Amino acid sequence: MARLMLVAGLGQCCWDTLAVVNAYPSPDSKAEAGAWEEQAGGPVATALVALARLGVACRFAGIVGDDAAGALIRQALKVERIDDSFLHTRQGGESQRAFIVIEKGSGRRTIIWRRPTGEPLRPAEVGERFLAGCAFLHLDGLMADASLHAAREARRLGIPVMVDAGRMRPGMTGLCSLCDYVVAAEQFFLDLGWDGSPAHFHCLAAGLGAPAVTVTIGERGSLTWGGGEPFHVPAFPVEAVDTTGAGDVFHGGFIHGILQGWELRETVIFASALAAMKCRTPGAQRGIPRPDDVRAFLAERGAGIPAGRL
């Protein structure tokens, strides 16, 4: 697939250590890991890796420390041919790290993470060059000042913006109002007081100020509001090994569908398939599928996206 569009992403990147255990250990106990590995992660970085594997050119802005983890994160981006020229290294700082315990057989995981110790991105570090030639901007809102600056610049330039709203953070509601798409985790809506009903989701989504809003709800799929009644897309059933990064991959698939000009429901179906396929492999990024694999997966399941669109 030719790389015809450029997506800019600003947010978290991480180096993950993953351990698979039979059951999550109780306090003051030990558990032997059946598998142990390390790989890159982080919400925006993982979404961009998903896009890169679908043939979309990507540019990432974030921070790492001048430590071994930072070098590994940068190398992982380079392997995927993601432009890392806006990934800033904070001298004397430590990169974001996560330790993830995965329960064998269920795919459920517990994440223990630490923020990077370096100074967050400054607005001046994501100037006009960062958005030059971009067709889309993806944010997670963690570095609020830089995210708000980039969103305002994107709006001024007519570039669509999406935020990965993991949970309510300072500045998040203001950021959502600058976005064309809000794709949120369930926790974000629970933080808003959501009672779990589609009607209440409709009300809360309309109040965010974005034209299209989706909430992912795990194995129950997702709810999407696009100005009318919300619609539900069920999750694709797979034998889940690890759900780490599934939401991040969903974001990448969602952006891909928007860039392709698909209808909103088709976009959500594609994003759901991409996220489900990732769950068959441990870690956020290693199991992200390639285009031919996604086409075969959707064709086998009669997913409702015409073959000519894929």
N, C-alpha and C positions, 0 to 999 in steps of 0.2 A: 504494500500500500504506500503510495507516495506521501511524503510529508508536505502537506499543502498549507497548514495553519500552524500558528504559534500560540501556545498557552503559557501565560506567566502564572507562577504560583508563589505565594509568600506565606511562610509559616514554619511549622515545626519539621525538623528532621532529627532522627534518633538512631542510636545503635542498640539493637535488641539482643538480649540473651534469652533463649527459650529452653525450657525443660518440660518434658512430658512425663507425668506421673500417673499412677493408677487412680489415686484419689488425692485431693488437696490435703496436705498434712495439717494436723491439729497442733496447737502450741506445745512446745517442749517435746516434739517428736522429730523423726527423720523419715525421709522418703527417697527411695532410689529412683533416679531418672532413667526412663527407658530410652529417651533420646535427648540430645543436648546439642544446640547449635546457635550460631550467631548470624545475624543478617541485619540489613538496614530497615528502618521503619520511619514512623512519623506521619501524621495525617496528610499534609499537603505533599510531602515528598513521595509518599506511596501513591497518591492520586495521580501524580505526574508520571510515575513509572508505569502505571496502568495505561495512561494515554500514550506514552512513548512506545509501548509494545503494540499499540493499535495503529502506530504510524504517524502520530502527531508530534510535531516538534515542541519542545518544552524548555522553559527557563525558570530557574528556582532562585528565590531570595530567602535567606535565613542566616543563622549564625551557628558556628561550631567553635570549639576551643582548639588550641594548638596541641592537642593530645592525640593518642593513637586512635581513639574513637572518631575524632574529627577527620582524620586522614581516611579512615575506612568509609565514613559517610560520603565524603567527597568522591572517593574512588567508585563507590556504588552508583552515584549519579553519572559519573563519566562513562561507566560501562553501559548505561542505558542511553548514552548520547544526549543527556540533559545538560543544557548550558548552566554551568555553576559559577559564572563570573560575578553573580550577585550573592554568592554564599560567602559571608564575611567571617574571617577567622579572628577570634578575640584572643590576643596574646595573654598567656597565663590563665586562660579560662578552661573549663571542662565542658565537654559536649553533653548534650542530652543523652541519657541512658535509660534503659528499661530492663527489668527482669520479669519474665512472663512465665507463669506456671500454667501448663495446659493439662486438663483432665482427660486422660485417655478414654475414648469411647463416646464422649459427649461433645468434644470440641470446645467446651467452656474453658475460659481462662481468667486468671487473676493477674493484673498488671501492677507492678510496683515501679514507679518511675521517678526520675529526678530531672528538674529543669536544667538547662545550661546555666553555668555560673556567669557567663559573660553578659555585657550590656546588651539589651534587646536592640533590634534594628532601629535605627533612627530614620525619620522621614527623608532626610537628605540622602540616605543610602539607597533609596528606591526612587530616584528622580525620573526624568523623562526617558532616559535610555532604557530603563527597566521595562517600560511598556511599549517601546518602539516596535512597530510591526506586529503587535499582538492582536489576536482575535478574541481573547477571553482572559479574564483574571480570576484566579481561585485563591481564597483566603481561609484561614481558620480563626482569625481574630485574636490569637493569643498575644501577639505583640500589637497592642491596641493602637498606639500612635502611628506606627508605620502602616498598619492595615487600613486605618481610616484615611490616611493620606493617599495611599494607593487607590482605594475605592473612589475617592473624590476625583483623582486624576483620571481614572478610567471612565467615570461618568462624563467628565469634561470632554474626553476624547471619543466618546460613543462606543466604548468597549464594554461588553456585557460582564457582569460580576456575579460570582457565586460565593457564598460563605458556607463553610462546614461548621455548623453550630453544634458543638459537642455538648456544651452545657452553658448556662448563663454566666457570663463573665462581664467585668466592667467594660462598658462601651459597646456591648454586643447588640443591644436594641438599636442604637444609632447606626451601627454598621449594617444591620439587616435592612434598614430603611434606604440604604444606598445600593442595595443589591437587586439584581434582576431575579436571582434564584437563591432561596434559602433551602439547604438540604441538611436537616437536623437529626441528631440522635434523639431517641425517646427521652433521655434525661433532660434535654433542653426544654421540651414541652412540659415535662413534669415540674421543672423549675418555674415555669410560667403558671402552674396550677392546673394543668390539664387533667380532666377526669377520665380520660381514655376513650371518650365517645367521639365518633366522627363529627357530630354537630358542634361539640366544643372545640375540636381541632379546627373546624371551618372558621369559627369565630376568632380563635387565637391567631390562625394563619393570616386571615384578612387584616388583622390589626398590626402585623409586622411591617407592612408597607412594601413588601416585595410582590411582584406580579405572580410568581409561582413559588410554592412552598411544599416541601416533602418532608415527612418524618419517617425514619426507618424504625421498625419495631421488631427487630430480630427475626426469629423463625416465623413470625406472623406476617412478615412482608413489609409493606409501606403504605402510607396514606399520602395522597397528593391533592393539593388545592391549586387550581389555576384560574381563579376568577369565577368559577361556577361551583357546582357541588363537588366535594372531594371524592376521589375514586381510590379504590384499594387494589393493589397488585400483590398477590401472594408471593412468598419466597419460593424459590425452586428447591425441591427436596434433593439433598445430596448427603452422602455419608461424610459428615463434617469431622475433620481432624482437628482444626483450629480456626476459631473465628477472628483471631487477631487480624486487624487491618481490613476486615470485610467492609466496614462502612467507608473507609478511605478509598477502596477500590470501587465501591458503588459511586462515589463522587466522580472518579475518573470516567467510568462508563456513562454517567449522566452528562458530563461535559461533552464527551464524544458524540452522544446522540444529538445534543443541541447544535454542535458544529456541523453535523450532517443534515440539519434541517428537519429532523424527524418530529412527528407529533409527540406531545408530552407523554402520553401513555406508552408509546413505543420506546421512548427514551428511558422511562422507568423500568420497563421490562428488560431492556438490554442491560441497564445498570444492575438489576437484580441477578441476571444470569452471570455477569462478570464476577459479582461478589460471591455468589454461591460456588462458582468454580474455584475461586481462590481458597475457600474453606477446606478443600480437599488436601491441602498441603500445609505443613507448619510454617508459621511466620507470616509477616505482612506482605512480603514482596515476591518471594521465590515462586509461589504458586500462581501468580497472575498470568492468565492465559494469553496466547497469541491469537490473531484474527481467525485463522483457519479452525482452531479449536472452538472458538466461540460460535462460529457459523455452524459447526457440526452439532454442538450442544443444543443450540436453539432449534435447528432443523429436526433433531431427534424428538424434541418435546413439542413441536408444533406451536411455537411460542407466540405467533401472531404478528411477527415482523416479516414482511415480504422479503424473500431471498435476495431480490435485486437491490435491496437497501443495505444489505450487510457487506 
